[in-house]
Amino acid sequence: MTVFGPIPSRRLGESLGVNNIPYKICSYNCVYCQVGRTLRMQSEPSSYGNDPKQIAHEVKKRVERVLETHQKVDYISIVPDGEPTLDLALSEIIVSLKTVGIPVAVITNSSLLWEKPVQEGLKNADWVSLKIDAVTPAIWKEVNRPHASLSLDKILQGMQEFAATYSGTLCTETMLVRDLNDNEAELKAIASFLKENINPSKAYIGIPTRPPAEPWVSAPEPEAIAAAYAIFTEEGLSAETLTGYESIGFVVTDDPIEEILNITAVHPMRDDAVKDVLNRFNVGEDIMEQLIKEGRIKKVHYGNWDYYIRTTR
């Protein structure tokens, strides 16, 4: 378990991250995943030895340190290397984190929402984001590459059940990949499902902005992004596009190198963001070359920028 950040979030302001899943255990193997390909596909929740009270204790210490530096934390966000609902302790973790006194957010791929215990556990969170990249099974399998045991119909039904009983802030996120799920028919089908069955507070439309799991993945043409926004809003949804990179203002309070390693494990950092952190601590940029040589981090190019990503050993 790792506590990292806060990091600037386009949805949650200054977000203090909690990583509750070992590296790349997930129920999906999304082609666009910024953390890389899934190493272990899993669809049954398991125990990963997380102690909810200890996690809350570490988060509280981190929050206190951030506040001492006159910075802020808007949300505590459970956003791990894999799917957070695979952790049997998730419900207890959320409840423990709420004692810190800061709203708790969970970003899930929705794949296990058909299970009642998962629904009940997520209800403890203040803010939940549900992924929905497709409502057509063939497209779902192309984009999300789910565990073989999963059923899209059951997932969509679970999302509907959760939305009907959840009292917090419920959002959805749809990641668009060129030539996979950015066609008009699929976008209209997604928008219709969301309006009729979920009615989210905000329906986010995202595009890959960091290096994806598969190098051939690319963002849709601007016209397709505009069309998606128009389709969602015409359906009566409160839509918002996530098409830019967050600010470079990552919050680092102690060891900048350890913090960069923790952040890049779940959130690739653009070259300018890393330079900003190093400059604030008067650390030379050659340290990144050293980390690359040690195999602890790698540098990749995507779009117009270089990114640093944590490697596994």
N, C-alpha and C positions, 0 to 999 in steps of 0.2 A: 504494500500500500504506500502511495506517495501523495504528499500534499504539495502543490506547486502553484506559483503565481503570487498575487493575482495577475491575470493576463487580460488585456483589453478584448472585450467581446462585443460583437456587433449587435447581439441580442440582450446581453445581461450586464453591460457596463463593465465594472472591474470585478472579474470573476475569479474566485479562489478555487482552484481545481482539486478534486479528490479522485485519485485513480485507484479503484477497488478491484481491478481485474488484472491477473498476470498478463504479460505482453502477448497480445494478439490472439486471445481466446475469444471467439465470436460465433454467433449463429449465422452471420452473413460473411461474404467475402467480396464486398462491393468493389467494383472496378475502379471507383474514384477515391477509395479510402486514403486519407492523408497519412495514415500510420503504416500503410503497406498491406501486403497480402496477409490473410488470416493463416496463422500457423497451426491452429487447432480448432477445427469446426466442432461446435457443441450446441445442442438445443435443450439440454436438461440443466436446470440450475444446480450448482455445486457449492460446497464450502471451500473457501480459500484461506481460512484461518484468520480472517479479519475480526478484530475486537472492536465493536462499535464504540465502546467507552474510550478506548485508547485513541481511536481515530478522532473522536470529538476533542479529546485532550490535546492532541497534536494540532488540530485546526484552531482551537482556542489560543494556543501559544502563538501560532502563526499570525492570527488576527491581531493579537495584542502587539506583536512586533511591527506589523504593518501600520497600525494606528500610532505607534510611537514615532514613526517616521513621517507622520502627518499625511499619510495616504489613506485610501479607503477600500472597503470591500462591500460591493453591492449584493453579491450572491455567493453562496457556497455551492459549487456546481460539481455534481458527480458525473464526470465525463472521462471515462477510462480508455485504456488501449483497446478494449474489446466492448462487449455488450454488458452494461451494468446490471441488468436484470438476471444475468446468469449467476449472480452472487446470492446465495440463500440468506445472507445476513443483510441484504439491502434495506429491508424495512426497518430493522433495528438501527442500522447506520443512519438512515434519514432521521429517525426519532432522536437519536443521540445528538446529531448535528444541530437539530433545531434548538437544543439547549444553549447553543452559542449565542443565539439572539439575532441571527442573520438569516434571511430567507434561503431556503434550500431548493436548488433546481436539479432536475435529472433529464439528461438527453438520452433517449432510447431509440433503438431501431424498430420498436413495436413488435418484434417477431414473437415474443412470448406473452403478449397481452391477452391471448386467449385463455391463459391459465389464471384462475381466480386468485390464488395467492399473490401473483405478480400484480394484478390489478389492485388488490387491497394494500399491498406494500407501497405502491406508487402514490396512493391517495394521501399519504402522509407528507408528500413534497408540496412546496408552495407553488412551484412552476414546473411544468412538464412539457417537453417537446417530443412529439411523435413523428417518426420518419414515415413518409409515404412517397415513394419514388415511382410507383406504378400501381394500377389496379387491374391490369391485364397480365395473367400468369406468365405468358411467354416473355413479356418485356421485363417483368419482375425478376425472372430467372436470369435474364441477360445483364441487368443492371446490378442487382443485389447478390446474385449467385448464392442463394440460401442453402442451409443444411437440408439434406434430402428428405428429412422427416417433416419439414414444415409445409403448411398449407396456406396459401394466400387468402383463401376464403375465410379460414378460421382466424387469421390475423386481422382482417378487416372487420370481422364480427367482434373480435376482442376490442379493437379500437373504438367501435361504436358503443359497446357496453361500458367501457371505461369513461368515455366522454359523457355518457348519460348520468354518471354518478359522481364524477370528480368535481370538487368545489373550488379548486385552485385555478391558477392561470394556465390554460391549455393552449399550446401552440403546435403547429405542424411545420415540417420542413420537407421540401421536395427538391432534390438535387437533380439538375438537368445535365444530361450528357449528350453531346452532339450525335445525332443519328440513332439514338437508342430510345429515349423517352421524351424528346422535344417536339414530337409531331402533334399537330392540332387535335387529332382524334383522342390521343392519350391524355393530353392536357385537359381537354373538355371532360373526359371521364373522371380524372382525378378531382377536378374542381367541383363537379357535380356530386361526387361521393362526399367530399369534405363539407360542402354546404348542407347536404341532406342529412348527414350522419354524425358529423363532428362539430361543425360550426365553431372553429377555433377562434381564440382571441386574435391571433395573427397567423396567417398562412405564409410562411417564408418560402421564397423561391431562391435556391442557391445554385451556384455553378462552381466547378473546380477552380480554386484560386491558389492551391498549393500542390506540390508534386503528387500525382495519383498513384495508386497501386499498379495500374497498367499504363505504360508509356503512351499508348495510342489514344488514351482518353483526352478529350478536349472539350472546351466550353462551347455551347451553341452559338450560332451567329447572333449578333445584337438584335436582329429582326425577330428571331425565335424567342429571345428573352422578353422582348417587348410584347410579343403575342401572348406569351404565358401570363404575363402580368395582366394584360387586357382580359384574357379569358377568365382568370381568377376573379378579378374585380367585377366583371360583368355578371358573374355567377352570384355576386353579393358578398364575396369574401373580403376581409380586410387583409390585403396582400402587401408584401414588402419584398423587394429583391435584395439578396446578399451577394453583390457582385464585386465588392472591393475588399482590399486587405485591411485588417484592423490597424490601429495606430501602432507605432513602434514603442510606445511607453509601457513596457513590461515592468512590473514592480519587483524589485530585487532588494532584499534587506540585509543579507549576510554574505554568503559565499557565491559570487557571481557564476563561477564555473559549475558548481553543483546545481545551481538554479537553472542554468542554461541546459544542462543535461536532463534535469527533471522535466523542464518544459518541452524540450524537443522530443522527449519520449512519447508525447501525446499530441504535440502541437508544433509542427515544423516552423522554425523561425527564419524570417527573411534576413538576408545579410545585413541590411541597415539596422534591423532591430537588435541583432547580436552586437554590432559595433556600438550602438547606443548604450547597451548594458556595460560593455567593456570600458567604454570611455568614462562612464559614471564612476567606475571603480579604479580608473587609471591602470587598467590591465591591457597589455599589448595584444594586438590581434594575432600575433604569432602563436598564442596559446591554442587557437582553433586549428592551426596546422598540426600542432602537437597532438591534439585530440583525434584528428583524422589519422595520423600515423599510428596512434595507439589502437585504432579500430573502434573507438568509443563513439564516434560521430562520423557522418558522411555529408558531403556537400553535393547538391544536385542543382541542376538548372531547370527552371520551369517558367514558361512565359518570358518575361523580360528580367527575371530576378534569379539570384542564387539563394538557395535555402539550405539550412542545416537541419539534419534529421538524426536522432539518436539511433544507434545500431544495437543489435542484440549480440551477446557473446555467449 
